[in-house]
């Protein structure tokens, strides 16, 4: 029996709310369902999404196929990520086991070095101009560089006229 996880519409006319249900795919949209695993109310701000993640994970692992809308709802609730982790598609940081931790040196020394020297490198890049002269950030090095470029361009134009 092909099983789907899909939405069943409930609510009054022009006021839809939905149930997230597990149903035989051959049944009609609002027909009998196997199990209700959540609800979705798009009319609220923000939309209400309630899903029993344990039951959804159980049905997904058993082979139930979610519709596109339900898949998005499962992503919001976190059930889809748990399903992908259970299938091995996603690996978390805590899952990796080191092969031999006694031989490998931790990389914290390199990280500490970068953290200590990052501020000085950033300050150095801010204060060094293109021609190699140093200016402080308070002087507005970008403005002075533009002014100097304009002066150099005027002097170069003046030299060409005299030749």
N, C-alpha and C positions, 0 to 999 in steps of 0.2 A: 504494500500500500504506500504510494508516494505521499509523503507528509510535507506540509508547508507551514511556515510560521508567517501569518499575515494579519491584517487588520480587519475587524468586523465593525461595521458602523452601528452606533447606537445614538440615541438622542433625538430631539425633536427636529422638525423640518427647519432647515437653514441654521441649525445649531448642532453641528456634528461633534461627537466624541467617539472614540474608538477603543475597542478592546484588542489587545495583542493576544492572539489565540493560535493554538496548534490545531491544524485541521487537515483532513484528507483533501488533497488538491482537486479532487473531482467534485467536491461539494460546492454549493453556491456560496457567494460572499457572506451572507448573513445566515447560513445554514448551521447545522449542528457542528459543534467543535469537540475535539478530544480534551483539551485543557486550556484554560485561560491563564496566561502567564504575566499579564500586565495590562496597563491602560495608557491611553494617550489622549490629551485634551489640547488641541491646537489653538483654541479660542482664548485661553488664558495668556497673560503676559507675565513672565515667560511661559511657554508651553509646558504643560505638566507631562512628565514621562515617568511612569512607575513600571518597573519590570522586575520580576523575580529572577535575578541573575543565575541562581543555582538551577532552577528549572529550565531556563533558556539554554544554559550551557549543556545540561543533560540532553535536551532535544537536539541541539546542534551536533553534539558528539554522536548521537544516534542516527544522524543523517538528514534531519529536517532542513529544508531549504528556505531561508527567509526571502521575502520579497524585497525589492529595493528600498522601499520606505521603512520596512521593519528593520532591515539591516542598518539603516541610518539611526533608527531609534536604539538598536542594540549597541551601536558605537557610542551613542551619548550615554547610555547607562553603564557602559564598561563591559558588558557581557561579550561583545564581539572580540575585544582585545584578549579577554580570558580564554575564549575559544581558540584564537590564533596561537596563544601561548601553549595551550594544551596540545594542539596539533604540531607544535614545533616550528611554526612559521616565524615567530617572534622570540628572541632571546633577551632576557633581562640581564642586568649587570650582575646580580647575585647568582645567576645560574652557572657562570663560567668557573671551572675549577682549575687552579694552576697545576701544571704537570709536575713541577718540582720547585717549590717555593724557596728551598734553602740555597740553591745555586744562583737564583736570580736576585740582583740587587734592586731594591725598590727605586722607582724613578722620582722619588720626592726630592732628591737633591737637585735635579734639573729643574723641577717645578719651582723650588725655592729660589734658585738662581734667577729664573725668569721673572718671578714675582718681585724680587729685590731690585733688579735692574730695569724693570719695565718703566718705572716713573722717570728715571734719568734719561732713558732713550727717548721717551715722549717729549720731555722738556728740551732735549737737544734738537729734535726735529722741529719743534716749534720755534726755537730761537735761531736756527741756522738758515740763512738766505741762500739763494741760488749762486751768488758770486762768491760765497765762502765767508763773508763777513758775518759776525754774530750781532744780533739785536735782541733786546729783551721783549717779552711778550707784551709788556705794558706800553711800549712805544708804538705798538700797532705795526708790526713788521710787514704786514701785507700792504698797508697804505704807503709806507715809506718805499717799499719795493716798486710799487706802481709809479710813485713820483720820480724815483731814480731812473726807471725805465724811460719815462717821458723826457727827462733831461738828457739821457744818453742818446735818445732818438733825435732830439733837436740838435745836439752838438754834431751828430753824424751827418745830419742834413746840411748843416752849416759848412762842414768840411767839404762836402761834395760840391757845393756852390762855389767855393773859393778855388777849386781846382780847375 
